[in-house]
Amino acid sequence: MPITASERGVFAIAPTPFHDDGALDRTSLDRLTDFYLQSGVSGITVLGQLGEAPKLEHAEAVDVASRVVARAGVPVVVGVSAPGFAAMRALAGEVMDAGAAGVMIAPPNSLRTDDQIIAYYRNAAQAIGPDIPFVIQDYPLTFSVVMAPKVIRAITEENPNCVMLKHEDWPGLEKISALRGFEAEGSMRRLSILCGNGGLFLDFEPERGADGAMTGYCFPDMLVELVQLAARGEREAAHDLFDAHLPLLRYEQQPGAGLAVRKYVFMRRGILASEAQRRPSAPLSPTAREEVDFLLARLAGKDKRAELPTG
């Protein structure tokens, strides 16, 4: 079923697994999909910012999305951001035909004014067609495009197939409150708000009105538990769980290093066969691996999920 504005929970952002030689690792992709389902996610997002989508050929991108869709049994959102609308339209059409639940669109970094941003999403929505629900990816720290709450409201109101915001502004808690304020006063229809940034602010985001997370932290099972605790109003337990993971969350969220950390931990957890990235890439140094292992060992004292095999 297509995604709607009522989506809640955790949509895991999936890395794309590769063999050491750079070829797609479909076996690890299947294992990763199964792991996300076992973790209790509400959905999966592929070909996102850390899915190395620009390093994939078109056929490979369709292959990855189709394989996850066929196996998942939960909504799958596919990143279709592209330099031109023709490529975006082609990928969106093929993955939706394969059973995807929606697509995610990031703004190009050339946009500067509010009018330019609103016009871009108007044109993107027309390009993919009115029947394909889409997610706004709001990540100014990476895309250098700043969307004020009123801009997101304008995009939402102008495009009925806009159903979700992947919120990654930083700081961004006041933006969530502003958007929910628009909804409360009736000037904006409801929009599902799922938050990114590796989960770095997920301790307070649900309290501000976020519906959950759409991110790729290497313990998605923890993210699911945290969102559930917050939904039940178990604030102290939610913050205790977050605090236990914060050192690793912070380490994983380093710009330029996060994907390497994430893939390394997934390999340590037995999910990926290799931590390989396609070139250009920035692999972890031996010292960085030791630091991640140290953080995992410390985390294991508070969360048994971090107890991993040695060696």
Buried (B, 14 or more C-beta within 10 A) or exposed (E): EEBBBEBBBBBBBBBBBBBEEEEBBEEBBBBBBEBBBEBBBBBBBBBBBBBBBEBBEEEBBBBBBBBBBEBBEBBBBBBBBBEEBEBBBBBBBBBBEBBBBBBBBBBBEEBEEBEBBBBBBBEBBEBBEEEBBBBBBBBBEEBEBBBEBBBBBBBBBEBEBBBBBBBBBBEBBEBBBBBBBBBEEEEBBBBBBBBBBBBBBBBBBBBBBBBBBBBBBBBBBBBBBBBBBBBEEBEEBBBBBBEBBBEBBEBBBEEEBBBBBBBBBBBBBEBBBBBBBBEEBEBBEEEBBEBBBEBBEEBEEEBEBBEBEEE
